[in-house]
């Protein structure tokens, strides 16, 4: 159980890092007015990462019965 939690936390950290990196890349590419299709793909990847991050965070937080 602990190993599973640690691996989830490690994966979560990796995804957050990639999400931040994509912010930087998208900002740089947008300023340079390069391939807009590439910008769209990066933004789509960023949104997918955000969804995965949310999913992992919800797995890490225990269910609270109200």
QUICOR-V11293 format. One record per residue. RES is the residue in one letter. PSI is psi in whole degrees, -180 to 180 (* if undefined). Layout:
<<RES & PSI> <RES & PSI>>
//
This chain:
<<X & -44> <X & -41> <X & -39> <X & -44> <X & -43> <X & -41> <X & -36> <X & -42> <X & -40> <X & -45> <X & -41> <X & -43> <X & -44> <X & -43> <X & -40> <X & -39> <X & -46> <X & -39> <X & -44> <X & -41> <X & -40> <X & -37> <X & -48> <X & -47> <X & -45> <X & -43> <X & -44> <X & -45> <X & -38> <X & -38> <X & -39> <X & -9> <X & 50> <X & -161> <X & 111> <X & -28> <X & -40> <X & -40> <X & -43> <X & -43> <X & -42> <X & -41> <X & -38> <X & -42> <X & -41> <X & -43> <X & -39> <X & -43> <X & -42> <X & -43> <X & -43> <X & -39> <X & -45> <X & -41> <X & -45> <X & -41> <X & -38> <X & -29> <X & -30> <X & -24> <X & 124> <X & 147> <X & 135> <X & 120> <X & 122> <X & *>>
//
